[in-house]
C-alpha cells in the first residue's frame, strides 16, 4: 500500500458499493473492496465485520434521528403525524445527504434477497425505536407500534420511488405516501 490516506471507512464504502453495482454483491470479495479503496483487508475488518455491514453502517445515527424526530413532533400531533415528522427529519438529514449511496444501495438490496431480508429487520428496529419514543409521549404501546409500523410502510413506498429517481427529494414522496396511507385507512 502507498501513503496513508484519510477516511478509510468512507473509501471502503464507496469501493464496496461501486463493486457491488458493477460485479454483483456475491461476486465481490473483501480483498477486492480493500484493494479498490487502497487499504488492506485488515483495515477493512477494523471498520466492518463483513461485507454486508458496508451496506448497513450508519443505522445507529438514523435511529437517533428517528427517536429525536418523534420526540420533537408538536405536542398535539397524532401518533402517525409524529412518525411522519420523524421520517421527514431523517429524509432531510440522513437519506437526502447520502442520495447517491442510498440509490445504489437500494439496487444492490433489490438484487439480493438475503440483503433485502436484512433491510426489513433494520426497518423493524427503526419501528421499534419510534414506537418507544411514541410510548414516551404517552401513546399506548399497541397504538405506538401500529403507527411506527405504518410509517415504515410509507417509508418503503416513498423510498422505493425516490431510489428509482421519481423525485430529487424524498420528502414530497413521503408526504404523498402518508396521504395515501391515511386515505387507505379512512372509513
C-alpha positions in Angstrom: 0.0 0.0 0.0 1.1 3.5 -0.7 1.0 6.6 1.5 -1.7 6.7 4.2 -4.9 8.4 3.1 -7.7 9.6 5.5 -11.3 8.3 5.7 -10.7 4.6 5.2 -14.4 3.8 6.1 -15.7 6.2 3.5 -13.4 5.0 0.8 -14.2 1.3 1.7 -18.0 2.1 1.5 -17.6 3.8 -1.9 -15.4 1.0 -3.2 -17.7 -1.7 -2.0 -20.9 -0.1 -3.3 -19.3 0.5 -6.7 -18.1 -3.1 -6.9 -21.5 -4.5 -5.8 -23.2 -2.5 -8.6 -20.5 -3.4 -11.2 -20.0 -7.1 -10.4 -22.7 -8.1 -8.0 -22.7 -8.5 -4.3 -22.0 -12.2 -4.2 -19.2 -11.9 -6.8 -17.3 -9.2 -4.8 -14.7 -10.1 -2.2 -13.4 -8.2 0.7 -9.9 -8.3 -0.9 -11.3 -6.6 -4.0 -13.0 -3.9 -1.9 -9.9 -3.3 0.1 -7.7 -3.1 -3.0 -10.0 -0.6 -4.7 -10.1 1.5 -1.5 -6.3 1.4 -1.3 -6.2 -0.3 2.1 -5.5 -3.8 3.4 -8.1 -6.4 4.3 -7.1 -6.0 7.9 -8.1 -2.3 7.6 -11.4 -3.4 6.1 -12.1 -5.6 9.1 -11.2 -2.9 11.6 -14.2 -0.9 10.3 -16.7 -3.6 9.2 -17.5 -7.0 10.5 -18.2 -8.3 7.0 -19.0 -7.1 3.5 -22.7 -6.8 4.4 -22.0 -4.3 7.1 -20.9 -1.8 4.5 -24.5 -1.5 3.4 -26.0 -1.2 6.9 -23.5 1.1 8.5 -25.0 4.3 10.0 -28.1 2.7 11.5 -27.4 4.0 15.0 -27.3 7.6 13.7 -30.5 7.0 11.8 -32.2 5.6 14.9 -31.2 8.6 16.9 -32.7 10.9 14.3 -35.9 8.9 14.2 -36.3 8.9 18.0 -35.4 12.6 18.3 -37.8 13.5 15.4 -40.6 11.6 17.1 -40.0 13.2 20.4 -39.8 16.7 18.9 -43.0 16.5 17.0 -45.7 19.0 18.1 -47.4 18.0 21.3 -50.8 17.8 19.6 -49.5 15.6 16.8 -51.3 12.3 16.4 -49.0 9.2 16.6 -48.9 8.9 12.8 -48.2 12.6 12.4 -45.3 12.3 14.9 -43.9 9.3 12.9 -44.2 11.4 9.7 -42.3 14.3 11.3 -39.5 11.9 12.3 -39.3 10.3 8.9 -39.2 13.8 7.2 -36.3 14.7 9.6 -34.5 11.5 8.6 -35.2 12.2 4.9 -33.6 15.6 5.1 -30.7 15.0 7.5 -29.8 11.4 6.5 -31.2 10.0 3.3 -31.0 13.0 1.1 -27.5 13.8 2.3 -26.5 10.3 1.0 -28.7 10.2 -2.1 -26.2 8.6 -4.4 -25.2 6.0 -1.9 -28.9 5.3 -1.0 -29.9 4.8 -4.6 -27.0 2.5 -5.4 -27.6 0.6 -2.1 -31.3 0.1 -3.0 -30.3 -1.5 -6.3 -27.9 -3.9 -4.5 -30.5 -4.8 -1.9 -33.2 -5.4 -4.6 -30.9 -7.8 -6.4 -30.0 -9.8 -3.3 -32.9 -11.3 -1.4 -30.9 -12.1 1.8 -29.8 -8.5 1.9 -33.3 -7.3 1.4 -34.4 -9.5 4.3 -31.8 -7.9 6.5 -33.1 -4.5 5.4 -36.6 -5.5 6.6 -35.1 -6.4 10.0 -33.4 -3.0 10.2 -36.8 -1.4 9.4 -38.3 -3.3 12.3 -35.6 -2.0 14.6 -36.4 1.6 13.4 -40.2 1.0 14.0 -39.5 -0.4 17.5 -37.3 2.7 18.4 -40.0 5.1 17.1 -42.8 3.1 18.9 -40.8 3.5 22.1 -40.5 7.3 21.5 -44.2 7.4 20.9 -44.9 5.5 24.1 -42.7 8.0 25.9 -45.1 10.7 24.6 -48.0 8.9 26.3 -49.2 6.8 23.3 -50.4 3.4 24.4 -48.0 0.6 23.4 -50.2 -1.1 20.8 -51.1 2.2 19.1 -47.5 3.3 19.1 -46.3 0.1 17.4 -49.1 0.4 14.8 -48.2 4.0 14.0 -44.5 3.2 13.8 -45.0 0.1 11.6 -47.4 2.0 9.3 -44.7 4.7 9.0 -42.2 2.1 7.8 -44.7 1.0 5.1 -45.0 4.6 4.0 -41.2 5.0 4.1 -40.6 1.8 2.0 -43.1 3.0 -0.7 -41.7 6.6 -0.8 -38.0 5.4 -0.6 -38.5 2.9 -3.5 -39.9 5.6 -5.7 -37.2 8.1 -4.7 -34.4 5.5 -5.3 -35.8 4.9 -8.8 -35.4 8.6 -9.5 -39.1 9.7 -9.4 -38.1 12.9 -7.5 -34.9 14.6 -6.4 -36.3 14.9 -2.9 -37.7 12.2 -0.7 -39.9 14.4 1.5 -42.6 15.1 -1.2 -42.8 11.3 -1.8 -43.1 10.7 1.9 -45.9 13.2 2.2 -47.7 11.5 -0.7 -47.2 8.1 0.8 -48.6 9.2 4.2 -51.6 10.9 2.5 -52.2 7.6 0.6 -51.9 5.7 3.9 -54.4 7.9 5.6 -56.8 7.7 2.7 -56.5 3.9 2.7 -57.2 3.7 6.5 -60.1 6.3 6.4 -63.6 4.9 6.8 
